Amino acid sequence: MSAVVQPQFEALPRQRGPVATFFIRLFREKPLGAIGLVVVFIFMFCGLFADLIAPFGMNQISPANRLKPPSARFWLGTDHLGRDILSRILYGAQLSVIIGFAAATMATVISVVVGIVTGYLGGKIDLVMQRLVDAWMSFPELIILIVVVSVLGPGMWQVIFVLGLTFGIGGSRIVRGAVVSVRENMYVHAAQSMGAGTPRVLMQHILPNILPPVIVLFTTRVGAVILVESGLSFLGFGVPPPAPTWGGMLSGSGRTYMYMAPWLALAPGLAITVVVYAINVLGDAMRDLLDPRMRGSR
Amino acid sequence: MKRRLLAAAPLAAAFAIAAGPASAQKPQYGGNLEIVTVSSTISALSFDPGDYAWKTNHDNLHFETLFVGDLDKSIRRGGKYNYRPDAWFADEALKGELAESWEWKQNPLRVEIKLRKGIMWPAKAGVMDSREFVSDDVVATFKRQVSSPKAFKDYYYYVDRIEATDRHAVTFFMKEYHADWDYRFGWGYYSAIYPQELVKAGAGNWKNAVGTGPFQLVDYVQGNSQTYAKNPIYWDKDKIEGTEYKLPFVDRVTYRIMRDETTQHTALRTGKIDILESIGWTAVDSLKKSAPQLQWSKWLNYSGVFLSMRVDTKPFDDIRVRRALNLAVNQVEIAKEYYGGNAEVFAYPMHPDYIGYFEPLDKMPDSVKELFTYNPTKAKQLLREAGYPNGFSFKVQVCSCSPDNMELLPLVAGYLEQVGVKIEIQPMEYGAYLSAMTTGKHAAGYFMTNGHTNPTRSLHKSFTPGQLWGPSMWSKPEYTAKMDKAYATQNETERQAIIREMTREILDEAPYIWLPIQYRYTAWWPWVKNYDGELRVGAVKPGPIYARIWLDQELKKKMGY
């Protein structure tokens, strides 16, 4: 009886999912982007759980404690109404999360819809819509924002709407570029020759293949929206008080008491800088990792 | 900057002498006077007095009125008047401007006014040739003001008619005596006298602006600046040390519109502006430190700050709710902590300067005194009794043009939150904000700064029907009757008693959350002469003050500016 020889198989290394691979590469190849990711997570955590972690209410006044410098009780000091600045920064993160993500989502949807339609269909539709985009982009962004907010009145939803629209139309140019490149691929032609309708081609073949630039676009838009919202609030066109937007904190009491209590301006200023910087380096890292043309570069 | 500091140091001691009595120096002509005025954030609302815009006198330095504050009776010249109230004078602080003299006569009741002779309207291309100011100008102006569609209801009801009795004399025939007769048509907000040629050319167009005043408007950039050039044929003179000087001294006056307080302070500190008329207390110490040569005056604001509650809407139709909201706000804490002690808890609707009309809080009835105490427990109890045990929320409109109010309102919101009342703040641009109130379309809450005006008008304009400045919509027929009685009372002592009683009554009704009034500061450089922080010699009328200012150009150069 001859011995049965069992074939020996070498265990293949376990395949990781694309998300896990992305994060591993992010931490290995893009440490600055990884730090950005951590900061963004902290920022989102603060925003989502501000109600639980803020030591005081966002508009909990205490005039007897006005303009107190940072201390054990008030880590970042108090403002001119005696409100705890740390708490307002945390609640401000909540507003920034809502505004940043809502406006960036709206902007991305607009960019994708306009970009895909014009890029894929081409012809006169592309010509007309892109000229409209050109016209829109020729106006200074801030002026459009101020005019629209002046007409609609200040408020969170107005700011989201205006920023979403502004960034969305501008961003459609990037999406269109990606679509124009993808639509010439063989698999798209194959789908078309097999009789796939335009919606199917767009949803099944074009959209998945332009997702990397869209994700990067979304990420960078979050940072840009937070920055522009701060600018609008700084100019008095943002979310009305007593909502603690970082830009509003910087422009209102931050400027008035700049000499007497510099922490009023420093805290929101630093918060804006750190978060926007973190989002931007994360966006850069994502672009490098997701864009096939950038592979191999570090 | 360093050069300026070095230059300033050895001169510092000399400034005390240089900034001393104006008599030590001979006035100089020329120069540009750069000012950020008390209305630092708001451009001209209209150049046509017929539009009844409250800033008319402030922006139309080319217009004059029949009467004006007598700057010879200012504290600077040994008198007792500071000329800072927005629209109030004691009778003796007044003199004729276009009027030379006036006299009351009976049967029929009338005021006969003699006008100054020789005053000229300057020539204005496309509008008019130069000609003499005459009584027909007064009559035509008055008739246009009365018939303006924007005129206040019954504002001149007590005037029967006006007649030009001579080329330089007019008579106002009265239906009855009115305590504000001189204020309303003589030196008030809407009393400017203008030529009919201007009306024909278009009084609302700033390019047509022409008047007998010390300056003529030559440039206007909305939201940025208003520039006035000297009127070379201006009639008035100023006597300094026995010598008469033709006015105005400076060649130009420029108003700079600056919304941002920090920018205002920087402009003052760097000498870009000569006078900053209204400064909040928080900036004073740093300005004194960085620019120790600045001259200063301090004044209790002539404007009340309040949160008006519409009594014609729920829940503010219930006085318990209105009183509850007053009790929920800690006035003393605001004055002491928020304003750092630079405020008075009780100074509106009567200003402490209104001697005889103003009563301090400790003289008020207990029910009024109570409104200025902090008692959130009783506030909650009153809200419970009124049917709001869990509080409520309401919208408050505020002008984004007022950084002070934009900062103060969240504080009030914070207090109200503690008794369960939430407010939604709606910042508005000035035009929309004002129009909301004047058309009666404003929200239930309206956060406002409003001038005291004068003892009678302060109550009349806000708490009688048909008036422009009544955001609370509060009025009662019996209260209006008392107002009419006060106006018809010639004896001032009796009138003061009526006004005191009416003030107590309206305070007790709590149509507003009455908030503390802060002290403000005016600062100017030592090269600004013949000036001591005076702000108005009529209803928000600064023209004659600016006409008397002269600039010591040498001193300015020596100081490095």
HADDOCK unambig.tbl for C-alpha pairs under 7 A between the chains (distance, minus, plus):
assign (segid A and resid 59 and name CA) (segid B and resid 414 and name CA) 5.84 0.50 0.50
assign (segid A and resid 60 and name CA) (segid B and resid 414 and name CA) 6.15 0.50 0.50
assign (segid A and resid 61 and name CA) (segid B and resid 411 and name CA) 6.68 0.50 0.50
assign (segid A and resid 61 and name CA) (segid B and resid 414 and name CA) 5.62 0.50 0.50
assign (segid A and resid 63 and name CA) (segid B and resid 333 and name CA) 6.84 0.50 0.50
assign (segid A and resid 63 and name CA) (segid B and resid 337 and name CA) 5.52 0.50 0.50
assign (segid A and resid 63 and name CA) (segid B and resid 338 and name CA) 5.89 0.50 0.50
assign (segid A and resid 64 and name CA) (segid B and resid 337 and name CA) 5.77 0.50 0.50
assign (segid A and resid 81 and name CA) (segid B and resid 338 and name CA) 6.81 0.50 0.50
assign (segid A and resid 81 and name CA) (segid B and resid 411 and name CA) 6.26 0.50 0.50
assign (segid A and resid 240 and name CA) (segid B and resid 425 and name CA) 6.44 0.50 0.50
assign (segid A and resid 240 and name CA) (segid B and resid 426 and name CA) 6.73 0.50 0.50
assign (segid A and resid 240 and name CA) (segid B and resid 427 and name CA) 6.68 0.50 0.50
assign (segid A and resid 241 and name CA) (segid B and resid 410 and name CA) 6.49 0.50 0.50
assign (segid A and resid 241 and name CA) (segid B and resid 425 and name CA) 6.58 0.50 0.50
assign (segid A and resid 242 and name CA) (segid B and resid 410 and name CA) 5.33 0.50 0.50
assign (segid A and resid 255 and name CA) (segid B and resid 262 and name CA) 6.94 0.50 0.50
assign (segid A and resid 256 and name CA) (segid B and resid 262 and name CA) 6.56 0.50 0.50
